[in-house]
């Protein structure tokens, strides 16, 4: 395989854009949509999710490829996703408690009432893994991410059969009936496409190309709809171009790169902070539903506030978690290199 890629800040920028699109979509789901062009465009913001999945396939596979230890890999992955998740969960519980005390009613989100419900919530095995509802509209995608981490953990255990393991899962994902029964297979084609591009980037042109072909077939057979399938394929093409052209693109503006680094935190916080708190305070009567530049300007204010909070969460929780994971893991040789915004 070829040389291991260095960190690619343009990927942070792309993921930040995807997180912002999802945030704007959710911000506009809490009010009736108007007929403006802006409102018609942001109703497609949920398509940032398949963008995330393709980029995760690329970045996390690169982070796992030269890792000889499953334990070290899982430590880093868990430290990457859970500290910020727990912090956002604590924020949601605090909001619900304040709302209950202030009004007598918690109309934000259902809080688990049973021990199994809390265990599922804390372990990110809520819907669609189980019947336990999520406490945040965006949390459902995290179950797919955790399942993806486990798939790559198995790949580390079978280094000689790594490609066959991933290709086999991708072929299984082309079966629509099976993909509906095993939840993570319904989006597996998107992760697999990112993996294929990473494999190609590492020098495995033949293996990466064949896996990409399987992934494209799996995506085209997904029952998620033509819009998501098309965006996933376009994201794969864009990622491939980004990998090829990054030398010519140069470095993105530093503020864009920093904001992109906080994309996960933005994804976690935009619903409880943006939709439940800021939108209600900024627009208590729904006047932004009148459309036009007022609507767009209000949404930018909400997004900006969420981004500031996300940068704080990234700095004080997410980044220390990443550093702790690296410290706890026994990094040896090439496995200590973390590429591409992993």
N, C-alpha and C positions, 0 to 999 in steps of 0.2 A: 504493500500500500504506500501511497505518497506521503509527503510531508504533512505533519499535523498542522491544521490551520490556526492562525492567531485569532485573537478576539476581533470580532467584527461589529463595530458600533452601529453600523447602518441597520443591523438586525434589531438592535434596541429601539431605534427610531421607528422601524416598521411595526414592531410589537406595541410601541406606544400609540401609534396611529390606530391599530386595531382595538386597543383598550379604550381609546377615546371614542371610537365609533360605537362600541357596545354601550359605553356610558351615555352618550347622547341618545341612543335608542331607548334605554331604560328611563332616562329623564323625561322623555316625551310619551312614555307609556302610561304615566299617571294622570294625564289630562287628555281630553278629546283632541284629536289631531285636526288642524285646520287644512285648508287647501293650498297652502303656500308650497313653492318649490322646495324650500328647505325642509318642511315637514314631510313631504313626499320622499325626499332623499334619505332623511335620517330614520325612516321606518325600515330601511334595509341595514341599519347599523349592526343588527345581530349577526350579520355575516362576518363580523370580526372574529367570531368563534372558530370557524374552520381555518382562518388565517393563523390563529394561535396554535391550533393543533398541528398544522404543517410545520410551522417554525419550531414547535416543541420537538417534533420528530427529528428535525435536523440538529438542533442544539443539544438535546439530551443524549441522542445517540453518540454525537461526538464526545460528550463528556464521559460516556460509559465505555467507549470503544477500547481504550488502552488501560482500563481499570481491571487489575487481576483479582481483586477481592470484592465479593458480593457485599460483605459487611461494610467495607469502606464506602462503596457506592451507595448503599441504602442509607447510611448515616448522612452522607452529603445530600442526598435527595430529600430525606425527611427534614433535615435542618433547613433545606431550601424552601419547603412549602408550608410546614406546620407552624413555626413561630408567628409568622405574619397572619396565618389563618386563625390561630388562637386569639391573637390580638384583635382582629376584626370581629371575631365571635364575641369576645368580651365587650367590645364596643356596642354590638347589637343588643346584648343582654342588658347592658347599662341603659341604653336608649329605651328599651321596652319597660324596664323598671321605673325610669323617670316618667315615662308616658302614663304608666299605670297609676303611679302615685299622684300625678298632676291632674289626671282626668277621670281616673277610675276604670279606664278601658285601655288595653293594649291593642291598638289597631294597626300596629306596624307589621308584625309577623308572628306566626304561632311559635311558642316556646315549648320544647319537649316536656312532657309531663310524666314520663316514665324513665327508669334506668336504661332499658334498651334504647329508648329514643335518644338519650344523652350519649350513650356509647356510640351509636351510629353517627351522631352529629360530630362528636369529638374525633372520630376516626375517619371522617369523610366517607362514610358508607351509607349516606342517606340516598334519596332518589337520584339516579335510577338503580342503585345497587339494592336498596331495600325500599320498603313502603314508607319510611320515615321522611316527612317533607323537609326540605332545606329551609334554613332561616334567612337565606339571602338568595334572591333570584339568580345570581350568578354562580352559586356554589356547585350546581349540578355538574359543571364542566370539570371541577376538581376531581370528581370520582373517575373520570376518564384519564386524567393525568396520573393519578395514583396507580390505576390499572396498567397504564403504559410503563410506569417505572418498574412494576413487577415483571412485566414481559421482558424488559431489558435486563433485569436481574437474572432471569432464567437464561438469557443469552450470554451473560458473563460466565455462568456455570458451564456452558457448552460452547466454548470458543471455537472449536473445530467445526461445529454444526450451527454456528451463529446464523449464517445466511439461510440455511435450510429451515431453521426455526422461524425466522421472520418471514421468509417467503411462504412457508406453509400456512402461517396465520393469515397472511394477506390473501392467499387463495381461498381459505375458509371464509374470509370476509366477503368474497364474491357471491356466496350463497345467501340470498336474502332471508330465507327462513331461519337459517342458523344465526345470522347477524341480528335478527330480532329477538332470539332466545338468549344469546350471550351479549350482554348490553354493550361492552366496549367494542365489539366487532362492528357495530353500526357506524362508528367513526374511525375505525382502524385504518381505512384506506388513506385518510388524511395524514395520520402519523407515519404510515408506511411510505408515503410520497416524500416526506421530509427525510426519513431514514435513507431512502434511495438516493436522494441528492447528496446527502452527507457521504454515503458510500462512494458515489461517483467522485466527490471532492477529494476523498482520501486516495483516489487512484484506481479503485475497483470499477472501471468503466463497464465491463461486461456484466458483473453482478449487480451494480447499481442500475444499469439500464434495464435489465430483466426485472428487477424488483420494482422499478418505476412503472413498467408495463403492467405488472400485476396490480400495483396500487391504483393506476388509472382505471383499470377494469373494475376494481372494487369500488372506487368512488362513483363510477358511472352506474353501478348497480345498487348504490345506496338508495334507500327509500326516503331520504331526507328532503328531496326536492331538487329540481334543476338549478335553482339559484345557488344553493349551498354547494352542489357538485361543481358548478361552473367556477365559483369563487375559489374552491379548493384547487382546481386545476390551474387557474390563473395565478394563484399564490405560488404553486409549485414552479410555474414558468418564471414568475418574478424572482423567486428565491434563487433559481438557477442562474438567471441573469445577474442577480446581485452578487453571487459567488464569483462569477466570471469578471464582473466589471468593478469590483470593489477597489482595485488599485487605481482606476481612473476616476472614481468618484471622490477620492480623497476623504478627509475626515469631516463628518457632519458638524454643524454648529454645536458647541459644547452644551448649550442649554437644551438642545434637542436630544442629545445623547443622554444627559442626566435625567430628563423627563422620561425618556424611553426606558431607562433602567428601573424606574418605579412603576412600570406598566402592571406588574402583578399586584402591587399595593393599590393602584388605581382600580384595578378590576375588583378587588375585595371591598373597597370602601365606597365606590360611587353609588351603590344602592342605598345603604343605610344613611350615609352622610348627604349625598346629593339629592336622592329622591324623597327620603323621609323627613329630612331636617331642612336643608337649604332651600329646596323648592317650596316647601310649605311656608317658610319665613319670607322668602323673596316674592312669592306669588300666591298669597293666601286666597285670593278670589278667582284665580284662573284667568287673569287679564291677558297673560301672554298668549293665550289661545286665540287672541284676535289676529295673530299672524304677523308677517312682515319682519322688519329689522328689530323690533322690540323683542319678539320671540327669540330670534337668533342671538341677540345681545344678552338676554337673560340666561340662555343656555350656556353661553361662553363664560359668564360669571360663575354659574354653578360648576362647570367643568374646571375652571381655574381654581376655585376653592377646594374642590376634590383633589386636584393635582397637588396643591400645596400640602394638604394633609397626607397625601400619598408619599410625597418626598420625605416628610417627617417619619412616616411609618417605615419607609425603606431605610432611612438613615439609622433610626433608633431600634428597630426590631428586625427587619428583613436582613440587612447587611451584617449585623452582629450574629444572626443565626447562620448565615453563610460561612462566616469566619469560624464560628464554633464548630460547624460541621467539618470544615477542613482541618481544624485542630484535633478533633476527636478521631478522625479517620487517619489511619497510618499510611501517609503518602510516601510511596517509594517509586523511584525512577520516573518514567514518563507519565504515570497515573496522576502525578501532582499538578499537571497542566490542565487548566480549565478553560476550554475555548468557547468562543461564540455565545457569550451571554448565557452560559449554562445555568 
